[in-house]
Amino acid sequence: MKGKFIVAIDGPAGSGKSTIAKGIAQHFNFLYIDTGAMYRALTLKAMEEGVDLQDTNKLQLLADKTKIDMKYLSGNALKVFLDSRDVTLAIRSPEVTNNVFYIAKDAAIRKKMVNLQRSLAKRHKKAVLEGRDIGTVVFPDADIKFFLDAQLEERAGRRFKELKERESKTKVSFKQIEQDISQRDKKDESRKVAPLKMAVDAIYIDTTNLSIKEVFQKVREKVENAL
């Protein structure tokens, strides 16, 4: 096995990339890095502190004094810490989801986050990173790249199910989630800095009609052959 090995998994919201990335990392004993969680954590802090999400200067100052970390605890559960506070669940709220775009499109903040992501991956040598620009920007030289996708209705259904499981009394409707994801797709694909797009050398997998197990098997086989 190579001394260094980077797996890049990109795709839109609800495509299954987080679940697959975690599974692959666990299977091969690689570090799992949820890049989106970093942007979500900073978004949460900005909202809590009342920072104008369209004020790039204030956002960059906030990023400079913010510490974001990810750790595995018992049961291989990934926890996200914002200034030493566990925000694993808080960063998945619809409010954070609808506002993370402002953080993600800022070039200076992305540069800071990308440097952190590269540092984490290189320090551990073998890692699985998932996001929207891993194979195109963060690790364009990744050893293997995947782009997971699915039809909008299917992705919205997955997110709605996740939300219901976390918050049984949620008032957010399926239609609202579908609209939110559609808007997020457009923002991610059209932003000037590191837009969501498939790397030319990525392996495309449509997960619409596939089970998690089936997608995992496809990705696992490809990774095994590349090691």
N, C-alpha and C positions, 0 to 999 in steps of 0.2 A: 504493500500500500504506500502511496506517495506520502511524503512528509507534510505537504500542504494540500488541502483539497477544499475548494469552495463550491457550494451548490447555491445557485441563484434561482429563486422562484418568484415570478412576477404575475400580476393579474389584477383585475378590478375587484371591488368589494363583493364578497359572497361567492367568489369563484372556488373557494376551498383551499386557498394557498396556505392559510395559517394552520389548519388542521393537518395538512399534508407535510408542511415544513416541520411541525412538531414531531410528527410520526417518524419522518426520515431521520431527523436529528437523534431521536431516541433509539431508533433501530441501529444506526451506525455509531452511536455514542459521539455525535458531533455537537458542537455548541449551536443552540438555536437563537437567532437574533431577530426579534420582531421589530423591524425598523419603523413601522407605522406607530407602534406604541410610544416611541420617542416623541414624535410629533404630537400625538394625542396628549401626552403628559404635559408638554409645554403649553398646549392649547388650554388644558384644564387650569393650569396655574395662571395664565393670562386672564381667563374668565373669572377666576376666584379673586384676583387682585384688581379687577375692573380695568384692565389695560385695553385700550382701544385696539382691536384686532386689525385695524387698517393703518395703524401708526407703526411703520416698519422700524423706526429708530427705537421706540420704546420696546418693541418686541425683541429686537436684537440685544438691547441692554438687559432685558429679562432673561434671555437665553444665556448671556454671559455669567449670570449669577445663579444659574439653575443647575442642579446635579440630578441626572437621570441615570438609573442603574437597573439592571435586570438580573434576577437570581432564581435559581432552581431551589425549591424547598422540598419537603417530604412528598412522596408520590409523584415526583418529576413535574410538579406544578410550577409554571413560570410566574413569577411575581414581578410587577413593575413598581419601582420606587421613585418617588419624586421628592427630592430633598429629604431622603430617608423615610418618607411616608408611603405606605402601601396604597397605591392608587389603581391596582389591577382592575377592579370593577368600575370605579368612577370614570376611567377614561373611555369606557365603552358606552356611555350614555348617548342618547340621540343628540343632545345639545352639543357635546364635544364633537361627535361625528359630523354635524352640520357646520361646525366652525373650524375644523382642522385645516381646511383648504387655505385659510389665510396664513397659517404658519408654514404649511408645506410649499407655498409658492414663493416664499422669501429666499432669495439667493444666498444671502449671508447666513441665514439660519440653516439652510440645507447644507452649506459647506461645513458648518460646525458639526451637524449631525452625521454627515458622510464621513468626516474624519474620525468621529467616535466609532462609527460602525466598522470602518476599516481597521481601526486600532484593536477593537474587540476581536474581530475575526482573525487578524494576523497574530495576535497574542495567543489565541487558542489553536491556530493553524488549520484545524478542520472545523468548518462551520456551514450552517444552512441559514441563509438570509432570505427573508421574504418581504416584498413591498411592491413598489410600482416602477422603480428605476434601478433595481439591483443589477440586472444584466446589461443595462445600457449606460449607467453612470457610476454606481458605487463599485461594482466589480465587473467591468467590461471584459476582464480576462478570466472570469470564473471558469472552473474546470468543466462545469456542465450547467446549462440554463434551461429553465422551463417557463412556459407562459400558460397559466391555467385560466380558463374562461368558461362562461355558462350564459344561457339566455337570461335576460333581465328578470322575467317572472320567477324563474327558478332561484336566482340569487336573492331576490326579495323574500321569497318564501323561507329560505334558510335563515336569513337575518331575523325575520319575524318570529320564527320558531326559537331562535337563540334568546331573543328579547323576552318572549313569553316564559321561557324556562328560568331566566334570571329574575324577572319581575312579573309574577303571575297576574297582577292587577294593572298592568300597563295600559294606558289609554291610547297608545300609538297604534294606528290601524295599518293593515297590510298595504293599503293603497298609499298611505303616507310614506311608508318605508320604501315602496317601489319608486315613488317620485323622488325621494331623497337620494336613492342610489343612482337614479338616472341623472339627476343634477350633478352628483359627485363625479360620475363618469365623464360628463362633459367638461367639468372644471379640470379634472386630472388630465384629460387628453389634450386640452387646449392651453394649459398654462405654459408660459414661456420657459420656465426653468424645470428641467428634468420631467417632461410630460410622461404620462403613462403610454408606453408603446412596447411592442414585442421586439426583442433583440433579433437581428437577422439570423443568428445561429442558435436561437432558442427552440426547444421542442414544444410544439403547441398541443395542448390537451383540452378538448371540450368536455367539461365535467357534467353537463346538463343531465344526461341520462345514465351517469355512472355513480355507483356507490362509493363511499369513502374508501372501502377496501379495494375496489377495482382501480381507483386512481392511485392509491398508495402502491399497489403492485406494479403498475406501469412505471411510476417514478422510481421505485426501488430497483427494478430490473435495469433501468437505464443507468442509475448511479453505480450499481454493482459492476456493470460492464465497463464503466469509465474509470473505476478505481484501479 
